[in-house]
Amino acid sequence: MNGLEEVDVVIVGAGISGIAAAADLQRNCPDKSFVVLEMRESLGGTWDLFKYPGIRSDSDMFTLGYGFKPWTAREAIASGGAIKSYLQETAAQFGITEKIRFGTRLISASWSSADDTWTLSLSGKDGKARLRCRFLHLATGYYSYRGGFNPELPGEDSFEGRVVHPQEWPDDLDYRQKKVAVIGSGATAVTLIPSLAGETSKVTMIQRSPTYVYIAPTVDPEAERLREDVGPEAAFHQIRLRNLHAQQETYRQARQNPQEFKKVIFDAIDDVVGVEIRKAHFTPTYEPWDQRVCVVPGGDLFEAIRDESADVVTGHIDRLTPTGITMQDGTHVDADIIVKATGLNLVMGGEATFDVDGTIVDFGRCWTYKGLAFSGVPNMTYAFGFVNSSWTLRIEAVNDFLCRVLQHMDDIGAVRVTPTPAPGDDEMPRLPYNAGVTSGYMQRAARYFPAQGDHEPWLNPQNYDETIQLLKSVDDGVLRYV
């Protein structure tokens, strides 16, 4: 082994997914040695990276939080700082923090069938290093930490103010009493705008087309009653189960009865800003859940629009000018600062490269196995949560699968497990990894992600129970153990 350090499992990433995987390994595979590689100097992933004002979850913390670590704070939709503190507390409680190697980026991973190990090339503050492991778990999320999607806009070089991207929010940005234009209508924009509204002279959301925006209560009254009756931890488990099933049912209703779903959303918006504004700026042309539905706790975005500290312009941008943005219809939005909330760049495996016995792995040409592994790639799993429901709900099922695979390998004396398409599987329709979600960030990255077969509805929360059953088997004829 050339004197290289070797561990049983390497987890790449110390965000929500990586910390969950480490905790499950600690509890379910206590005999396995592992380390967590984290390229940043602090844990938290998304919740350490994003620093823009108002950063918060877009899923309730009863389902975004861990089943093994009850979320006991009052707020169901939590701030980024509160989520990071929760993750830090979890890592400390389960003895994970000391297993994390901060400032360490995975550059490449090479599988050798001769010795059934991965050799990892790493880069860190002390230079380059290598590490061996028997199993590799990618908890790297799905977007690039190097920068967000930042298309150059016509005339951008003429703008005399400051242009920023939420993924790279400057610490020194003074937006008080300034005119701010936010380009975008997704989760970042609807979070950022109400936060800026109270401190800027005016903040304007500029959107090409409307997004479905759902007004959720700031505090869950049933959760409050349960906490009083049975205590915060017992209440957490009941609320989590209730919300899990409610998410499935809501999604099912949205797809099967979209008009009824729209009416609920639209009536709530009409009550705050009126029908005219809703029709002009918050009535999408696509069906619910073709793209993610954004959550606005307490309707704060619409309250800001009603009190005129924020407004919305819908249409196509013509160009930037020295003093703002001109739309194609001739409207000019004055701005001192422009925020390009234009989305993410999706990547696989934290932008590392992978090879199997010297052959580079092109994930876009692989099949996904149960949405967590790749055809022809041994001893590797990938943490990917639900697209249309809370991320963590699926992550915990993935981690359970990983632990059972490791236990099963020990039971049968296997050192290698490889997803291998069954005869005839190559003829299956190659369905996209994004499960039909049409959001721009998913569409832009489709070629980088593996295909799923027509028998694996793994991303769809309507099929949550089916997904859990799908993940129960660790030896179904597709996994080849050696």
Secondary structure as GFF3:
##gff-version 3
##sequence-region A 1 482
A	DSSP	beta_strand	6	12	.	.	.	ID=ss1
A	DSSP	alpha_helix	16	28	.	.	.	ID=ss2
A	DSSP	beta_strand	34	38	.	.	.	ID=ss3
A	DSSP	alpha_helix	46	49	.	.	.	ID=ss4
A	DSSP	alpha_helix	61	64	.	.	.	ID=ss5
A	DSSP	alpha_helix	80	93	.	.	.	ID=ss6
A	DSSP	three_ten_helix	97	99	.	.	.	ID=ss7
A	DSSP	beta_strand	100	102	.	.	.	ID=ss8
A	DSSP	beta_strand	104	112	.	.	.	ID=ss9
A	DSSP	beta_strand	117	124	.	.	.	ID=ss10
A	DSSP	beta_strand	127	138	.	.	.	ID=ss11
A	DSSP	three_ten_helix	156	158	.	.	.	ID=ss12
A	DSSP	beta_strand	162	164	.	.	.	ID=ss13
A	DSSP	three_ten_helix	166	168	.	.	.	ID=ss14
A	DSSP	beta_strand	179	183	.	.	.	ID=ss15
A	DSSP	alpha_helix	187	197	.	.	.	ID=ss16
A	DSSP	beta_strand	202	207	.	.	.	ID=ss17
A	DSSP	beta_strand	213	216	.	.	.	ID=ss18
A	DSSP	alpha_helix	221	230	.	.	.	ID=ss19
A	DSSP	alpha_helix	232	256	.	.	.	ID=ss20
A	DSSP	alpha_helix	258	273	.	.	.	ID=ss21
A	DSSP	alpha_helix	275	281	.	.	.	ID=ss22
A	DSSP	beta_strand	294	297	.	.	.	ID=ss23
A	DSSP	alpha_helix	300	306	.	.	.	ID=ss24
A	DSSP	beta_strand	310	314	.	.	.	ID=ss25
A	DSSP	beta_strand	317	321	.	.	.	ID=ss26
A	DSSP	beta_strand	324	327	.	.	.	ID=ss27
A	DSSP	beta_strand	332	334	.	.	.	ID=ss28
A	DSSP	beta_strand	337	340	.	.	.	ID=ss29
A	DSSP	three_ten_helix	349	351	.	.	.	ID=ss30
A	DSSP	beta_strand	353	356	.	.	.	ID=ss31
A	DSSP	beta_strand	359	360	.	.	.	ID=ss32
A	DSSP	three_ten_helix	363	365	.	.	.	ID=ss33
A	DSSP	beta_strand	368	369	.	.	.	ID=ss34
A	DSSP	beta_strand	373	374	.	.	.	ID=ss35
A	DSSP	beta_strand	380	382	.	.	.	ID=ss36
A	DSSP	alpha_helix	391	412	.	.	.	ID=ss37
A	DSSP	beta_strand	417	419	.	.	.	ID=ss38
A	DSSP	three_ten_helix	425	427	.	.	.	ID=ss39
A	DSSP	alpha_helix	440	444	.	.	.	ID=ss40
A	DSSP	three_ten_helix	446	448	.	.	.	ID=ss41
A	DSSP	three_ten_helix	461	463	.	.	.	ID=ss42
A	DSSP	alpha_helix	464	470	.	.	.	ID=ss43
A	DSSP	beta_strand	479	481	.	.	.	ID=ss44
###
